[in-house]
């Protein structure tokens, strides 16, 4: 088996070439046809291939818990590979709220805008609140979201306190929140490292929590409920 560093370089090269030479055509087609679906499917396929190249094996549990309608997937965030693990196993197209710095990457930013991803400035509270409002509006129009409520990657793999934005969105739009527990990614790529190691990852979807049963002044209760469900399904070394 190839060393992890070589496999990481290979997958970074593969994804960079796909981004530069393939994705612009899907983006152009999406703009002309007013549909991001072909681009989204191509991106998911590329990510799946990338996971196989670096040796990430994903096991899925609890798909039966995912509701048929619009929802928010709320997941823990232990590693930079979490989005690449989560996105391909979701049964529908979702949008993400991502840090504004990623919207500065050429081509990638165009794809994210086409897919209705939302930029957030974590250093500006007013701008962050506006991003939450924009996401809630898209939820009401039928677009599900996948969110990492910790706001950033955990420095040590342990679950960090959730932030309230995702739960304000859920209550405002009246949609369920699906707790998602991702186990195993920290050992594959801890924060601060660039090498991706081969390994097993488990993605567990918990029973949805109906945000329509909560008012905005009870958003802390909704947050605590979802965080507890995410933590319960994580191994002890991540809680």
C-alpha positions as CSV (number, residue, x, y, z in Angstrom):
1,X,0.0,0.0,0.0
2,X,1.2,3.5,-0.8
3,X,2.3,5.7,2.1
4,X,-0.4,8.1,3.3
5,X,1.6,11.2,2.2
6,X,1.8,9.9,-1.4
7,X,-1.9,9.0,-1.5
8,X,-2.7,12.5,0.0
9,X,-0.7,14.2,-2.7
10,X,-2.3,12.1,-5.4
11,X,-5.8,12.9,-4.2
12,X,-5.1,16.6,-3.9
13,X,-3.7,16.5,-7.5
14,X,-6.8,14.6,-8.7
15,X,-9.3,17.0,-7.1
16,X,-7.4,20.0,-8.3
17,X,-7.4,18.8,-11.9
18,X,-11.1,18.0,-11.6
19,X,-11.8,21.4,-10.2
20,X,-9.8,23.2,-12.9
21,X,-10.6,21.2,-16.0
22,X,-13.9,19.4,-15.4
23,X,-16.1,21.4,-13.0
24,X,-16.2,24.7,-15.0
25,X,-18.1,22.8,-17.7
26,X,-20.6,21.5,-15.2
27,X,-20.9,25.0,-13.7
28,X,-21.5,26.5,-17.1
29,X,-24.1,23.9,-17.9
30,X,-25.8,24.5,-14.6
31,X,-26.0,28.2,-15.2
32,X,-27.4,27.7,-18.8
33,X,-29.9,25.1,-17.6
34,X,-30.7,26.9,-14.3
35,X,-30.0,23.6,-12.4
36,X,-27.0,22.8,-10.2
37,X,-27.9,19.1,-10.1
38,X,-25.5,17.7,-12.7
39,X,-22.6,19.7,-11.1
40,X,-23.6,18.5,-7.6
41,X,-23.7,14.9,-8.7
42,X,-20.4,15.2,-10.4
43,X,-18.8,16.7,-7.3
44,X,-20.2,14.0,-5.1
45,X,-18.8,11.4,-7.5
46,X,-15.4,13.0,-7.4
47,X,-15.4,13.1,-3.6
48,X,-16.3,9.4,-3.4
49,X,-13.4,8.5,-5.7
50,X,-11.1,10.7,-3.6
51,X,-12.2,8.9,-0.5
52,X,-11.4,5.6,-2.1
53,X,-8.0,6.9,-3.2
54,X,-6.9,7.8,0.3
55,X,-8.5,4.7,1.8
56,X,-11.4,6.2,3.7
57,X,-14.1,3.5,4.3
58,X,-17.5,4.9,5.3
59,X,-20.1,2.9,7.2
60,X,-23.6,4.4,7.5
61,X,-26.1,3.8,10.2
62,X,-29.6,5.1,10.8
63,X,-30.6,6.1,7.3
64,X,-34.2,5.2,8.2
65,X,-34.2,8.1,10.6
66,X,-33.9,10.7,7.9
67,X,-37.3,12.4,7.2
68,X,-38.7,12.6,3.7
69,X,-39.0,16.4,3.7
70,X,-36.8,19.4,4.3
71,X,-34.5,19.1,7.3
72,X,-31.2,20.3,8.8
73,X,-28.4,17.7,9.3
74,X,-26.4,18.8,12.4
75,X,-23.1,17.0,12.6
76,X,-20.0,17.1,14.8
77,X,-16.8,18.5,13.3
78,X,-13.6,16.7,14.3
79,X,-11.6,16.9,11.0
80,X,-11.3,18.7,7.7
81,X,-12.4,15.5,5.9
82,X,-15.9,15.6,7.6
83,X,-17.6,17.3,4.7
84,X,-16.1,14.8,2.2
85,X,-17.4,11.9,4.4
86,X,-20.8,13.4,5.0
87,X,-21.8,14.8,1.6
88,X,-21.7,11.6,-0.4
89,X,-23.9,9.7,2.1
90,X,-26.7,12.2,2.3
91,X,-29.8,11.0,0.4
92,X,-30.6,14.4,-1.1
93,X,-28.9,17.6,-2.3
94,X,-28.1,19.9,0.5
95,X,-26.6,23.3,1.0
96,X,-23.9,24.2,3.5
97,X,-23.0,27.3,5.4
98,X,-19.3,27.8,4.8
99,X,-16.7,30.3,6.0
100,X,-16.3,33.3,3.7
101,X,-12.7,32.5,3.0
102,X,-13.7,29.6,0.8
103,X,-15.7,31.9,-1.5
104,X,-12.4,33.5,-2.5
105,X,-11.2,30.3,-4.3
106,X,-11.8,30.6,-8.0
107,X,-14.1,28.1,-9.7
108,X,-14.9,26.5,-6.3
109,X,-16.7,29.7,-5.2
110,X,-18.8,29.7,-8.5
111,X,-19.8,26.1,-7.8
112,X,-20.8,26.9,-4.3
113,X,-22.9,29.8,-5.3
114,X,-24.6,27.7,-8.0
115,X,-25.3,25.0,-5.3
116,X,-26.8,27.7,-3.1
117,X,-24.2,27.5,-0.4
118,X,-24.1,30.4,2.0
119,X,-21.1,32.4,3.1
120,X,-20.7,33.3,6.7
121,X,-18.3,35.8,8.4
122,X,-17.7,34.2,11.8
123,X,-16.0,37.4,13.0
124,X,-18.9,39.7,12.3
125,X,-22.0,38.9,14.3
126,X,-24.4,41.0,12.2
127,X,-23.1,39.4,9.0
128,X,-23.4,35.9,10.6
129,X,-27.0,36.7,11.6
130,X,-27.8,37.7,8.1
131,X,-26.4,34.4,6.8
132,X,-28.6,32.5,9.2
133,X,-31.6,34.5,7.9
134,X,-30.7,33.7,4.3
135,X,-30.3,30.0,5.1
136,X,-33.7,30.0,6.9
137,X,-35.3,31.5,3.8
138,X,-33.9,28.8,1.6
139,X,-35.1,26.1,4.1
140,X,-38.6,27.6,3.7
141,X,-38.2,27.3,-0.1
142,X,-37.4,23.6,0.2
143,X,-33.6,23.3,0.5
144,X,-32.2,21.1,3.2
145,X,-28.9,22.1,4.9
146,X,-26.0,20.2,6.4
147,X,-24.4,22.2,9.2
148,X,-21.5,21.7,11.7
149,X,-22.9,23.6,14.7
150,X,-19.6,23.7,16.6
151,X,-18.7,26.4,14.1
152,X,-15.2,25.1,13.4
153,X,-13.2,21.9,13.7
154,X,-12.5,20.5,17.2
155,X,-8.8,20.9,18.1
156,X,-8.6,17.5,19.9
157,X,-11.4,15.5,18.3
158,X,-13.8,15.9,21.3
159,X,-17.2,17.4,20.8
160,X,-17.3,21.2,21.4
161,X,-20.3,23.3,22.5
162,X,-22.8,24.0,19.7
163,X,-23.6,27.5,18.5
164,X,-27.2,28.6,18.2
165,X,-27.4,29.6,14.5
166,X,-28.6,26.2,13.1
167,X,-31.3,26.0,15.7
168,X,-32.6,29.5,15.1
169,X,-32.8,28.5,11.4
170,X,-34.7,25.3,12.3
171,X,-37.2,27.0,14.5
172,X,-37.7,29.9,12.1
173,X,-38.4,27.4,9.2
174,X,-40.2,24.8,11.3
175,X,-38.1,21.9,10.0
176,X,-36.7,18.9,11.9
177,X,-33.1,18.6,12.9
178,X,-31.3,15.3,12.3
179,X,-28.4,14.7,14.7
180,X,-25.4,13.3,12.8
181,X,-22.5,11.7,14.7
182,X,-19.3,11.2,12.7
183,X,-16.8,8.9,14.3
184,X,-13.3,8.2,13.2
185,X,-12.3,11.2,11.1
186,X,-10.0,12.8,13.8
187,X,-7.5,9.9,13.6
188,X,-7.6,10.1,9.8
189,X,-6.8,13.8,9.7
190,X,-6.3,15.7,12.9
191,X,-6.5,19.5,12.9
192,X,-3.2,21.0,11.9
193,X,-2.0,18.1,9.7
194,X,-2.2,17.8,6.0
195,X,-1.7,14.1,5.5
196,X,-4.9,12.0,5.2
197,X,-4.6,8.5,6.6
198,X,-6.6,5.4,5.6
199,X,-9.2,4.3,8.1
200,X,-12.8,3.5,8.9
201,X,-15.4,6.2,9.5
202,X,-18.9,5.7,10.8
203,X,-21.7,8.2,10.1
204,X,-24.8,7.7,12.4
205,X,-28.0,9.5,11.7
206,X,-30.1,9.9,14.8
207,X,-33.9,10.3,15.3
208,X,-34.9,13.8,14.1
209,X,-35.9,16.5,16.6
210,X,-39.0,18.5,15.5
211,X,-38.0,22.2,15.7
212,X,-41.6,23.2,15.1
213,X,-42.3,22.2,18.7
214,X,-39.9,24.9,20.0
215,X,-40.2,28.6,20.1
216,X,-37.2,31.0,19.6
217,X,-37.0,31.6,23.3
218,X,-36.4,27.9,23.7
219,X,-33.7,27.6,21.1
220,X,-31.2,26.7,23.9
221,X,-33.4,23.6,24.7
222,X,-33.4,22.5,21.1
223,X,-29.6,23.0,20.9
224,X,-29.1,21.0,24.1
225,X,-31.3,18.2,22.9
226,X,-29.6,17.8,19.5
227,X,-26.1,18.1,21.0
228,X,-26.9,15.4,23.6
229,X,-28.1,13.1,20.8
230,X,-25.0,13.7,18.7
231,X,-22.8,13.1,21.7
232,X,-24.6,9.9,22.8
233,X,-23.9,8.3,19.4
234,X,-20.2,9.2,19.4
235,X,-17.5,6.9,20.9
236,X,-16.3,7.8,24.4
237,X,-13.0,9.3,23.1
238,X,-15.0,11.9,21.1
239,X,-17.6,13.0,23.7
